[in-house]
C-alpha cells in the first residue's frame, strides 16, 4: 500500500512552465529508477524498478514501485512483493496491466537473497524484503485521484502462491492476441548478458539457464517448446513480437525472423535480418510497427533501426561479452518488412533511410501525428552491465563503470514514414537532453501528446556516483507540434469502441483551428495510440491505428466528424486501452482514454462496417481559434476506475508459498520547422473489409551451468525441475482461478485474498 507520507512536493513550477516545442523539461523525481513504465489512465503513469537499494522507503524496505502523476509531476511509492527486474508486461482488455516474471530475490549489491530455495537461488531477502519474481504474474488496476489508493483495488496484486506462470521467465516477450489472451515467450531462467553458454552445446536449455517455451495468460495448457527459441539461442531475450492481421505472430530475434501460429505452434521462416544486425536485447535496436491507416489499408509493416552488427563471437556468454563493447559503434541501419503483404507477394526486408546517428537502446514512440520519435540510447556498445569482459579483466579497469555502452545520444530524432526515401529523418529544432539515458531507460506517450522519459541505471544496485548513475530525474519532451498556438478541443469522444458497427460523431468547435473550415476538416484524422508497456527500449503492445472518417462542415465554423469504429479484425488492435486523439493539420488534441472491445478476455464480436455519410463542405466557414499561451498540463478527459472482468490464471504451489507464510508480517521531458503531418485520404466506404465485417485479408496460413556468471549478478535462479501446476480457469469469473478443488481466488477482493490461516494479510 502507499505510505501516507510519501508525496513529494516538487515539480510544481515545471508543470506550468511554457511548453517549448522540441524541448526537454524536468518532470520530477520518480523515486525509483524507471526501468518499466505504462500509462494507466489520463492521470497516472505507473513505474517499476528492480529490487534494489533505493533511498525511498516503503513499509520498512527500499521501494521498487511508484506512480507518477501527470498533472502534478509528483510521485508516490507503491509496494511490490516480488522482484520485477527485467519483467515483461502487457495491457488487459479491461484497461488493467499485467507483468510477467523477473528475477530471483536479491539483496544489497545484487547478491542472492538471504533465504535460498532448494536450488540455491534467492527465494526471499530480509534486507530488501523482495521475493522470487521469476514466475510471478502481477496485476494492476489503474486508479485516479478520485479513488481510494489505499484500497487493494488500486494496489499491485503480487502473490506468486496464488497467481503464477508455469515456467521461470526473465527477459521474456509478451504479446496480446485477438481475444485478449497474452502469449508469454522464452526468456532466461539462469542468465546474464546473452542467453547462451560457450561452447553452445545445449541451445535449447543451456544447462537449465534458458527457457525455450511459450505459455499463455490465461493458461491454454502446458508450456510448450518453441523451436525459434532454440534456433536463435543466445540473442533471443525480449524477442520482438507483433500480432499480424491473420492472427499469426511476427517474431524476430538474433538475426532470424518467423511467422508463428499461436494455435498450432507452426513456424514459417521469413528472411534473415540484412547485414546480420541484431535488434533484440542486448543489441537493443529501436523497433516499432508503422501506423495502421485507411490509406495503407491497415497494412502491418515493422521498422527496425539501430542495434549492433557485432560478430557472433563478440557477444560472449552469460557472464559477459568477449569484446569491449563500448568501443564498438552501434548500427545506423534501418529496415522495413511487411510480414503479410496484401498483394500476395513474399515478405522481404527493404532498406530504409539510415538513422542520423547510430543507436543502441534507442526507443521509438509513435506520436499522434503519425511520426515516430526516437529517444535515448548510445553511440557505442550494447545494453546490459558487467564487471568485466573478455578483454577487460576486472571492474577496476572498466572505463564506464558497469556500463557496456558509451557515448550517450542525447538529441532525439523524428522519422516520418510518409516522406520520400532519403528525407525521412530529421532532428531540426530538437534540443538535447542533459541526462544520459542508457540501460534501463524508458519512455511513454502522455495524454497531452508529450513524451515522458525516465530511468537509466546500468548498475547492479543503486550507484549515484558512477559515470552513468542510477537516475531518478524524469523529463518531458515536447514534440514539434507544441509550436502550435491553437490545439483541437473536440467533444463527444466515446468511452468504448467496437470492432465494426455503427459510426459515431465527434464535434470540432471553430476554436480548435484557424483558417478555412473545409481545409481543416479535410486534414483531420482520428487516431488511436496505445503506448504499451515500456522497458529496455521497447514498448510491448505499442500500436497506432487511424480510424476512417468523413465530416460535415457547419456554417458557424464547427464541423462534425463521422468516425468508423475499429476495423472488424481484433488482430489489428487487440482489445484494451488506447488514447484517442483528434489531429488537425498535424496538431493533436489532448488524448481521451478509451477501451477497445468488450473489456473481457473472450472472442471479440466483429460487426459489419457502417457506411459513413459523404463529406459536406461550406466554403464560407472559418475557424476562430486564438493563441493560448497557457500550458496544457493535463488532458481534459478523466477516467474513473477501470472496471470489468479479466480471467484468472495459474496457481503456484511450492517452496515460495511457505516463505509467504514465514514472512507474512512484512509490507507495504522551438521547432525550426513543422514536421509534415500524417494526414491521410478519407473515404466513406468499407475499404479493405467486406460487408460481413470480416477482414478481406487472408489467413496465412538438466545439467549444471557451464559459464561463470559472477560478473552479471544475480544470476542463479530456481531449478527448472521444480514443479508448478497449471490451473483451470473460469472465463466468467473476474480474476478468479480454480485450482484442484481449492476455493476461488479474486486478487481484488480484499476480504478473500492474501491472508494466512489466522486471517493476517500477506
ABEGO torsion letter per residue (X at the ends): XBBAAABBBBGAAAAABBBBBGBBBBAEBAGBBBABBBBABAABBBBBBBBBBBABBBGGBBBABBBBBAAAGBBBBBBBABBABGBBBBBBAAGBBBBBEEBBBBBBGGBBBABBBAAGBBABBAAAGBBBAAABBBBBBBBBAABBAABAAABBBBBAAABBBABBBBGBBBBBBAAGBBBBBEEBABBBABBBBOBBABAAAGGGABBABBBBOBBAEBBBBBAAAAAABGBABGBBBBBBAAGBBBBBBEABBBBBBAAAGBBBBBBBBBGGBBABOAAGBBBBBBBBBAAAGGBBBBBBBEEBABBAAAAEBAABBABBAAABBBBABBBBBBABBAAGBBBBBBBBBBBABBBBGBBBBBBAAGBBBBBEEBABEBBEBBABBAABABAAABAAEABABBGBBABBBBBBAABBBGAABBABGBBBBABBBBBGBBBBBBAAGBBBBBEEBBBABBBAABABBBBABBBBBBBAAAABABBBBBBGBBABBBBEEBBBBBBBBAAABBEBAAAAAAABBBBBBBAEBBBGGBBBGBBBBBBBBBBBBBAAGBBBBBBBBBBBBAAABBBEBBBBBBBBGGBBBBBBBBBBEAGBBBBBBBBBBBBBBBBBBBAABBBABBBBABBBABBABBBBBBBEBBBBBBBBBEAAAAAAAAAAABEXXXBABBBBBBBBBBBABBBGBBAAGBBABBBBXXBBBABBAAABOBABBBBAABBBBBBBBBAABBGBBBBGGBBBBBAABAAABGBBAAGBBX
